[in-house]
């Protein structure tokens, strides 16, 4: 599995444009009403996927509810949902974020705990000159996994085991201290190998990060008590409240795209050096206000960029081969609080809204086939101009 890239300090600030809380109930599963896998799964296939994710360390196919928050309730201010696009995270992000109560805290200020009895089967370090961060993968069974990233230090007993043998397989108890974090968010997600997300038209494009297609709503795997605690710090109020990462509709513009000839999500060796998502493109709903669309570019004037589509006509869900050339005005945007004032991205607020800001350019799209898309951007130009594709316009696929 590839190592996830951590957010830089400035990117994390942008990430915090996502905060709030919502207090309401969502149905939960119990032993009498278990999570239902998709119809075409087989135990053997799901087990093989779990073995691949765990390097053959997982056991059984048990579903065990998670009952403990990864951080103390008072130590985090909000939970950021799946689906943000920001910086070099061009396609919707496949994890949530637990944001510390004091974001600009010392690096090891807050404790991180195990959410359920499990086995810690992977510790991947991200070594930087000034510090090391860790990505941790836990297997409850070959069906169910969860992981953390951006952990700033390991608990002493975990660190001792890791120092003995980097290829770890450590039994973990629910509520056990795992490590610490501070000065940034804690990445978190749940994977269920019996689920293959239906909103990726070709799952093979995600072989590089194969867990993506199994990323599921955490709320469905929590105890009732844990679900109520988590929901009290959720900010998204529209279904699904945990967010969403898979928006593809075959034959339509909406969703993820990859530059032709670049091996899907993986990219080429050269592009991995330049930036692993330089060849990605996404046209997706905003993760907090999904009536608004974001155009997310791996290469917009040689930069990673995200823009608000100012006037979403026609709707990307409806744009197909017969739509011909479609153009959208692109703009910066600001999150606002309920009273209409600009949000500082750091203070707690509920259900932030989107306000368009300055126009930044125009983009042309044309579906050549159901899975082939022609794209050209025109930075700092208005869609009111008579813009046409040049012979340099790249094509994307999925």
Secondary structure as the mmCIF struct_conf table of DSSP 4:
data_model
#
loop_
_struct_conf.conf_type_id
_struct_conf.id
_struct_conf.beg_label_comp_id
_struct_conf.beg_label_asym_id
_struct_conf.beg_label_seq_id
_struct_conf.end_label_comp_id
_struct_conf.end_label_asym_id
_struct_conf.end_label_seq_id
HELX_LH_PP_P HELX_LH_PP_P1 UNK A 2 UNK A 8
HELX_RH_AL_P HELX_RH_AL_P1 UNK A 9 UNK A 15
TURN_TY1_P TURN_TY1_P1 UNK A 16 UNK A 16
BEND BEND1 UNK A 17 UNK A 17
BEND BEND2 UNK A 31 UNK A 33
HELX_LH_PP_P HELX_LH_PP_P2 UNK A 34 UNK A 38
TURN_TY1_P TURN_TY1_P2 UNK A 39 UNK A 40
HELX_RH_AL_P HELX_RH_AL_P2 UNK A 43 UNK A 54
TURN_TY1_P TURN_TY1_P3 UNK A 55 UNK A 56
BEND BEND3 UNK A 60 UNK A 60
STRN STRN1 UNK A 66 UNK A 66
BEND BEND4 UNK A 68 UNK A 68
BEND BEND5 UNK A 70 UNK A 71
HELX_RH_3T_P HELX_RH_3T_P1 UNK A 73 UNK A 75
STRN STRN2 UNK A 76 UNK A 80
HELX_LH_PP_P HELX_LH_PP_P3 UNK A 81 UNK A 81
STRN STRN3 UNK A 82 UNK A 82
TURN_TY1_P TURN_TY1_P4 UNK A 83 UNK A 83
STRN STRN4 UNK A 86 UNK A 86
TURN_TY1_P TURN_TY1_P5 UNK A 87 UNK A 88
STRN STRN5 UNK A 89 UNK A 89
BEND BEND6 UNK A 91 UNK A 91
HELX_LH_PP_P HELX_LH_PP_P4 UNK A 92 UNK A 93
BEND BEND7 UNK A 94 UNK A 95
STRN STRN6 UNK A 96 UNK A 100
BEND BEND8 UNK A 101 UNK A 102
TURN_TY1_P TURN_TY1_P6 UNK A 103 UNK A 104
TURN_TY1_P TURN_TY1_P7 UNK A 107 UNK A 108
STRN STRN7 UNK A 110 UNK A 113
BEND BEND9 UNK A 115 UNK A 117
STRN STRN8 UNK A 118 UNK A 127
BEND BEND10 UNK A 129 UNK A 130
STRN STRN9 UNK A 132 UNK A 139
BEND BEND11 UNK A 140 UNK A 143
STRN STRN10 UNK A 144 UNK A 151
STRN STRN11 UNK A 153 UNK A 154
HELX_RH_AL_P HELX_RH_AL_P3 UNK A 156 UNK A 164
BEND BEND12 UNK A 166 UNK A 167
STRN STRN12 UNK A 170 UNK A 172
TURN_TY1_P TURN_TY1_P8 UNK A 174 UNK A 175
STRN STRN13 UNK A 177 UNK A 181
BEND BEND13 UNK A 183 UNK A 184
HELX_LH_PP_P HELX_LH_PP_P5 UNK A 185 UNK A 185
STRN STRN14 UNK A 186 UNK A 192
TURN_TY1_P TURN_TY1_P9 UNK A 193 UNK A 194
TURN_TY1_P TURN_TY1_P10 UNK A 198 UNK A 199
BEND BEND14 UNK A 201 UNK A 201
HELX_RH_3T_P HELX_RH_3T_P2 UNK A 203 UNK A 214
STRN STRN15 UNK A 215 UNK A 216
HELX_RH_3T_P HELX_RH_3T_P3 UNK A 218 UNK A 221
STRN STRN16 UNK A 222 UNK A 222
HELX_RH_AL_P HELX_RH_AL_P4 UNK A 224 UNK A 231
TURN_TY1_P TURN_TY1_P11 UNK A 232 UNK A 233
STRN STRN17 UNK A 234 UNK A 234
BEND BEND15 UNK A 238 UNK A 240
TURN_TY1_P TURN_TY1_P12 UNK A 241 UNK A 242
STRN STRN18 UNK A 243 UNK A 243
TURN_TY1_P TURN_TY1_P13 UNK A 250 UNK A 251
BEND BEND16 UNK A 252 UNK A 253
STRN STRN19 UNK A 255 UNK A 259
TURN_TY1_P TURN_TY1_P14 UNK A 260 UNK A 261
BEND BEND17 UNK A 262 UNK A 262
TURN_TY1_P TURN_TY1_P15 UNK A 263 UNK A 263
HELX_RH_3T_P HELX_RH_3T_P4 UNK A 264 UNK A 266
HELX_RH_AL_P HELX_RH_AL_P5 UNK A 269 UNK A 274
TURN_TY1_P TURN_TY1_P16 UNK A 276 UNK A 279
STRN STRN20 UNK A 280 UNK A 285
BEND BEND18 UNK A 287 UNK A 289
TURN_TY1_P TURN_TY1_P17 UNK A 290 UNK A 291
BEND BEND19 UNK A 292 UNK A 292
STRN STRN21 UNK A 293 UNK A 297
BEND BEND20 UNK A 298 UNK A 298
BEND BEND21 UNK A 300 UNK A 303
STRN STRN22 UNK A 305 UNK A 309
BEND BEND22 UNK A 310 UNK A 311
BEND BEND23 UNK A 314 UNK A 314
TURN_TY1_P TURN_TY1_P18 UNK A 316 UNK A 318
HELX_RH_3T_P HELX_RH_3T_P5 UNK A 321 UNK A 323
STRN STRN23 UNK A 326 UNK A 336
TURN_TY1_P TURN_TY1_P19 UNK A 338 UNK A 339
BEND BEND24 UNK A 340 UNK A 340
HELX_LH_PP_P HELX_LH_PP_P6 UNK A 341 UNK A 341
STRN STRN24 UNK A 342 UNK A 342
HELX_LH_PP_P HELX_LH_PP_P7 UNK A 343 UNK A 343
BEND BEND25 UNK A 345 UNK A 347
BEND BEND26 UNK A 350 UNK A 351
STRN STRN25 UNK A 353 UNK A 369
TURN_TY1_P TURN_TY1_P20 UNK A 370 UNK A 371
STRN STRN26 UNK A 372 UNK A 379
TURN_TY1_P TURN_TY1_P21 UNK A 380 UNK A 380
TURN_TY1_P TURN_TY1_P22 UNK A 383 UNK A 384
BEND BEND27 UNK A 385 UNK A 385
TURN_TY1_P TURN_TY1_P23 UNK A 391 UNK A 392
STRN STRN27 UNK A 394 UNK A 397
#
